Amino acid sequence: MNAVKDYQAGVTGQEVLQKYDIRSISQLKQWSIQYNNAELQTTSRKRVRKMGRKVSFEEKKQIVQWIIDHDNDYQAAKIQFDVSYQRVYSWVRK
């Protein structure tokens, strides 16, 4: 944030790069754009992958049969059984 503020205050790009040990002017410009669009965060957050619920083999068979009976309606199965589209699709392919 400080680097972007200095850059927007008129400090030259090279000076900002040296002062804050930033590798490239393009990164600084990208941060400046994000700052102007209120997208630049001061803290980084790691994405935590949401784990799907456990599904037994028998339930998988039931879901696959339901999809086959309903003309491969993966979206409806996703909602009906609370599982992801990708998981359901892979079960049917197998």
Secondary structure, DSSP 8 states (H G I E B T S, - for coil): -HHHHHHHTT--HHHHHHHHT-S-HHHHHHHHHHHHTT---SS-------------HHHHHHHHHHHHHTTS-HHHHHHHHT--HHHHHHHHH-
